[in-house]
Amino acid sequence: MSKVISLLLLVASAVPLIFAQVPGLGSCPSNVQVQSNFQLPDFLGQWYEYERYPFVFEAGGKCTYARYASLPNGTVSVYNFNINSITNRKSDISGTAKVVAPAKLLVRFSGMPDFVSGSNYWVLGTDYSSYAVVYSCTDFYNIFNTKVIWVLTRERKPSESVISQARQVIDDNKLSKRFLLKTNQDNCPAS
Ligand SMILES: *[C@@H]1O[C@H](CO)[C@@H](O)[C@H](O)[C@H]1NC(C)=O
């Protein structure tokens, strides 16, 4: 009996992790296009999270932003910040990203176990000055995949026309907008 209970507890505790990303059947789609002629230096700097597919680090987070800077060894430093919506506590996480192909990065956060190579971070489209659409898809043995999409904006409160340009990128890649969740950027500390 206690074995059944432990199993149920294990399953229950794993569910939020799995559903924190959007699952799909089969492998990651192969027809996703990244930003052509991607210019990493123009992409660096600060981005606010406008909306996203659910993602575990940011679950329940508000005032979320990311900062990217180039490091002397050719990698990119990653700094993510948010405020817990429930406890109001600030939280942040740092990592580094390696450019593996144009507009395709591999991000590793500190504390990730060594056997984890990192998360895919693909810039599907950006104008560098107002919006960026970032996509991450992970394959699990070609049986299922999990996807995360972030719509990032240079301004904390972007205009509707900026957002429609970003959404066009998602449509062009035949990815669903259904799971996008708007990030609360109200009453945030200056940053
Ligand atoms: C590049 O430098 C950063 C910061 O010093 C370090 O964390 C990272 O591991 C380095 N990456 C490589 C591939 O050398």
PDBQT file of the ligand as one rigid body, heavy atoms in Angstrom, charges set to zero:
ROOT
HETATM    1  C1  LIG A 201      33.318  31.165 -20.911  1.00  0.00    +0.000 C 
HETATM    2  O1  LIG A 201      33.462  32.047 -19.821  1.00  0.00    +0.000 OA
HETATM    3  C2  LIG A 201      32.422  31.963 -18.851  1.00  0.00    +0.000 C 
HETATM    4  C3  LIG A 201      32.624  33.082 -17.835  1.00  0.00    +0.000 C 
HETATM    5  O2  LIG A 201      33.941  33.107 -17.359  1.00  0.00    +0.000 OA
HETATM    6  C4  LIG A 201      32.411  30.581 -18.225  1.00  0.00    +0.000 C 
HETATM    7  O3  LIG A 201      31.377  30.485 -17.276  1.00  0.00    +0.000 OA
HETATM    8  C5  LIG A 201      32.168  29.562 -19.335  1.00  0.00    +0.000 C 
HETATM    9  O4  LIG A 201      32.221  28.252 -18.804  1.00  0.00    +0.000 OA
HETATM   10  C6  LIG A 201      33.212  29.716 -20.435  1.00  0.00    +0.000 C 
HETATM   11  N1  LIG A 201      32.815  28.821 -21.523  1.00  0.00    +0.000 N 
HETATM   12  C7  LIG A 201      33.682  28.170 -22.273  1.00  0.00    +0.000 C 
HETATM   13  C8  LIG A 201      33.112  27.280 -23.324  1.00  0.00    +0.000 C 
HETATM   14  O5  LIG A 201      34.883  28.277 -22.113  1.00  0.00    +0.000 OA
ENDROOT
TORSDOF 0
